[in-house]
């Protein structure tokens, strides 16, 4: 059932939903104080969407990512403000899907792929042995369909560059270079993150080269690197998560968070183990702070002599 009121009066519709139906994870109604806070949070998100020419029916993961970057200066270190906003957006978007205003929820996957907060428990990553098994699995199947090689390429690029799922979705065909002396992927500036070029680990080159060959055969005019259909529509967030989960299942690897974020943390750990500094790895990840690198380095130093280094496989 389509609900036009969400498009005509989003804030009024949100208020009505909160008062009449919305509930927390335990299905208990929100307290009055929480309802007031949630309405204020939604109002801020809605104002941001309006300033970008978007509505509750049209925003995607890029707009959510942009909003979280937009509010970051107002979020004190060590707090869960951004996480609370993302959870609110996820709850809102599931409602919009239920009433027919939207067809997909881009916030669902982002809840798995974002790091909330910085001082959370030890990040999830693959062991070095499981990481090597995943890398060895990045080979081109015999006569693969476009979908199969695309899904392999998604995992290969995430594992070999440490980029986020949002960054991967924004990639254009011209951003990926697998030929020449130094294959790399170019990441455009996004919020406080500077533009950067990331060398691609050798484990991904075979699959990415095969994917680009099939991608270049397509006649669609879309510039997106990873497309969902022959018409050139970009891949959805859910697809990226499915690609990672399937790739891990194929090598009998299980983790608490089988998402693109897992591969990003694993990439970080791999390069720290290979001898790169916290500053170098943070730069590869597009992070101005070294906190993520420091936290992940600690997991290595618990296993090895911190002065011992290893070459990348």
C-alpha positions in Angstrom: 0.0 0.0 0.0 1.5 3.3 -1.1 1.4 6.1 1.5 1.6 9.5 -0.3 1.6 11.4 3.0 5.2 10.5 3.5 6.0 12.4 0.4 3.7 15.3 1.1 4.4 15.7 4.8 7.3 13.5 5.9 7.7 15.0 9.4 4.0 14.8 10.2 3.9 11.2 8.9 6.9 10.4 11.1 5.3 11.9 14.1 2.1 10.0 13.5 4.0 6.7 13.1 6.0 7.3 16.3 2.8 8.0 18.3 0.7 5.2 16.9 2.9 2.3 15.9 6.7 2.7 16.3 8.4 0.5 18.9 11.8 -0.5 20.0 13.6 -3.8 19.4 11.7 -5.4 22.3 8.4 -4.3 20.6 7.7 -2.0 23.6 6.5 1.6 22.7 9.1 4.3 22.9 9.1 6.5 26.0 7.8 10.1 25.4 11.3 11.5 25.8 12.6 9.1 23.2 9.8 10.1 20.8 10.7 13.8 21.1 14.4 13.0 20.5 13.6 10.7 17.5 11.5 13.4 15.9 14.2 15.9 16.3 16.7 13.5 14.7 14.4 12.7 11.8 13.8 16.4 11.3 17.6 17.0 11.0 18.0 14.1 8.5 15.0 15.3 6.5 16.4 18.8 6.3 19.7 17.4 5.0 17.9 15.4 2.3 15.9 18.4 1.2 19.1 20.4 0.9 20.4 17.7 -1.5 17.2 17.6 -3.5 16.2 14.2 -2.1 13.1 12.8 -0.5 12.4 9.9 1.9 11.6 7.9 -1.2 14.8 8.6 -3.2 17.8 8.8 -0.8 20.5 6.1 -1.0 23.5 4.9 0.9 25.6 7.8 -0.5 23.2 10.3 1.1 23.2 8.5 4.4 27.0 8.4 4.3 27.1 12.1 3.5 24.7 12.9 6.3 26.8 11.0 8.8 29.9 12.9 7.6 27.8 16.2 7.8 27.0 15.6 11.5 30.4 14.2 12.5 31.7 17.6 13.8 28.8 17.7 16.3 29.5 14.2 17.6 31.9 14.0 20.6 34.6 11.3 20.5 33.6 8.1 22.2 29.8 8.7 21.8 27.4 6.6 19.7 25.5 9.5 18.1 26.2 8.5 14.6 25.3 4.9 15.3 22.0 6.1 16.8 21.2 8.1 13.7 22.0 5.2 11.5 19.7 2.9 13.5 17.0 5.5 13.4 17.3 5.7 9.6 17.3 2.0 9.3 14.1 1.7 11.3 12.5 4.6 9.3 13.4 3.0 6.0 12.1 -0.4 6.9 8.8 1.4 7.7 8.9 3.1 4.3 9.5 -0.3 2.6 6.6 -1.8 4.5 4.1 0.9 3.4 5.3 0.9 -0.2 7.1 4.3 -0.3 10.4 2.6 -1.0 11.6 -0.7 -2.5 14.9 -1.1 -0.6 16.6 -0.2 2.6 20.2 1.0 2.0 20.8 1.5 5.8 20.5 -2.2 6.5 23.9 -3.1 5.1 25.5 0.1 6.4 24.8 -1.0 9.9 27.2 -3.9 9.3 29.8 -2.0 7.3 30.3 1.0 9.5 32.5 1.1 12.6 30.4 2.2 15.6 31.9 3.6 17.8 35.7 4.0 17.6 36.2 2.5 21.1 34.1 -0.6 20.5 35.5 -4.1 21.3 38.3 -5.5 19.1 37.2 -5.3 15.4 36.3 -8.4 13.5 38.8 -9.6 10.9 39.9 -12.8 9.2 42.8 -14.8 10.6 45.9 -14.7 8.5 45.2 -18.3 7.5 41.6 -17.6 6.5 42.7 -14.5 4.6 45.2 -16.5 2.6 42.5 -19.1 1.8 40.2 -16.3 0.6 42.9 -14.8 -1.6 43.7 -18.2 -3.1 40.0 -18.6 -4.0 40.1 -15.4 -6.1 40.5 -17.2 -9.4 38.4 -17.0 -12.6 36.0 -19.9 -13.0 35.6 -21.6 -16.3 33.4 -19.7 -18.7 31.8 -17.5 -16.0 28.6 -15.6 -16.5 28.7 -11.8 -16.1 27.1 -12.0 -12.7 29.5 -14.7 -11.4 32.6 -12.8 -12.4 31.2 -9.5 -11.2 30.5 -10.9 -7.8 34.0 -12.4 -7.7 35.4 -9.0 -8.7 33.5 -7.2 -5.9 35.1 -9.4 -3.3 38.5 -9.3 -4.9 38.5 -5.5 -5.0 37.2 -5.1 -1.4 39.8 -7.6 -0.2 42.7 -6.2 -2.2 42.2 -2.4 -1.6 40.4 -2.0 1.8 37.8 0.4 0.4 34.4 0.7 1.9 31.2 -0.6 0.2 30.1 3.0 -0.3 33.3 3.8 -2.0 33.0 0.7 -4.2 29.5 1.7 -5.3 30.7 5.1 -6.4 33.5 3.8 -8.6 33.4 4.6 -12.3 34.9 2.4 -15.0 37.8 4.8 -15.4 38.7 4.6 -11.7 40.1 1.1 -11.9 43.4 0.4 -13.6 44.7 -3.2 -13.7 47.3 -2.9 -16.4 50.7 -1.3 -16.3 53.4 -1.4 -13.6 51.2 -0.3 -10.7 47.6 -1.4 -10.9 45.4 0.8 -8.7 42.0 2.1 -7.9 41.2 5.8 -7.7 38.9 6.9 -4.8 37.3 10.4 -5.1 37.2 12.8 -2.2 34.2 12.2 0.1 33.6 14.5 3.1 36.7 14.7 5.2 38.4 11.8 3.3 41.0 12.9 0.8 41.1 11.6 -2.8 43.6 8.7 -3.0 45.0 6.0 -5.3 45.3 2.6 -3.7 47.6 0.0 -5.2 45.8 -3.3 -5.7 47.1 -6.4 -4.1 48.2 -9.0 -6.6 45.7 -11.6 -5.4 42.9 -9.7 -7.1 44.4 -8.9 -10.5 43.3 -12.0 -12.4 39.7 -11.7 -11.4 39.5 -7.9 -11.9 41.1 -8.2 -15.4 38.6 -10.8 -16.4 35.7 -8.7 -15.0 36.9 -5.6 -16.9 37.0 -7.6 -20.1 33.3 -8.5 -19.7 32.4 -5.1 -18.4 33.9 -3.4 -21.5 31.9 -5.7 -23.8 28.7 -4.2 -22.4 26.9 -1.7 -24.7 25.3 0.2 -21.8 26.2 3.9 -21.5 26.6 3.7 -17.7 29.9 4.8 -16.3 29.5 2.7 -13.1 32.3 0.1 -12.6 30.0 -2.4 -11.0 26.5 -2.7 -12.6 23.5 -4.7 -11.6 21.9 -5.0 -15.0 22.7 -4.8 -18.7 21.0 -1.4 -18.6 23.8 -0.1 -16.4 22.1 0.3 -13.0 24.5 0.3 -10.1 24.7 -2.6 -7.7 22.7 -2.4 -4.5 24.0 -2.5 -1.0 22.4 -5.9 -0.3 24.2 -7.4 -3.3 27.6 -6.4 -1.9 26.9 -8.1 1.4 25.7 -11.2 -0.4 28.9 -11.3 -2.5 31.1 -11.3 0.6 29.0 -13.9 2.5 29.0 -16.3 -0.5 32.7 -15.9 -1.1 33.5 -16.7 2.6 31.1 -19.6 2.7 32.8 -21.1 -0.4 36.0 -21.4 1.6 34.3 -22.5 4.8 35.1 -19.3 6.6 32.7 -17.9 9.2 32.8 -14.7 11.2 30.6 -12.7 13.5 30.4 -9.9 10.8 30.5 -11.4 7.3 30.4 -8.0 5.5 32.6 -5.7 3.5 33.8 -4.2 6.8 35.3 -7.6 7.6 37.4 -7.4 4.5 38.4 -3.8 5.1 39.7 -4.7 8.6 41.5 -7.8 7.2 43.2 -5.7 4.6 44.3 -3.3 7.3 45.7 -6.1 9.4 47.5 -7.8 6.4 49.3 -4.6 5.5 50.3 -3.8 9.1 51.7 -7.3 9.3 53.7 -6.7 6.1 55.5 -3.8 7.8 53.6 -0.7 6.9 53.3 2.0 9.5 50.0 3.1 11.1 50.2 6.3 9.1 50.7 4.5 5.8 47.8 2.1 6.4 45.5 4.9 7.6 46.3 6.8 4.4 45.4 3.7 2.3 42.1 3.5 4.2 41.4 7.2 3.8 41.4 7.8 7.5 42.8 11.0 9.1 43.0 9.3 12.5 45.4 6.3 13.2 43.0 4.8 15.9 41.8 2.0 13.6 45.3 1.0 12.6 46.5 1.2 16.2 43.7 -1.1 17.5 44.2 -3.6 14.7 48.0 -3.6 15.2 47.4 -4.6 18.8 45.8 -7.8 17.7 49.0 -8.7 15.8 51.4 -7.8 18.6 49.5 -10.2 20.8 50.5 -13.0 18.4 53.9 -12.0 17.1 57.1 -10.1 18.0 56.1 -6.5 17.0 59.5 -6.1 15.3 58.9 -9.1 13.0 57.5 -8.3 9.6 56.0 -10.5 6.8 55.8 -10.1 3.1 52.4 -9.8 1.5 51.3 -13.1 -0.1 
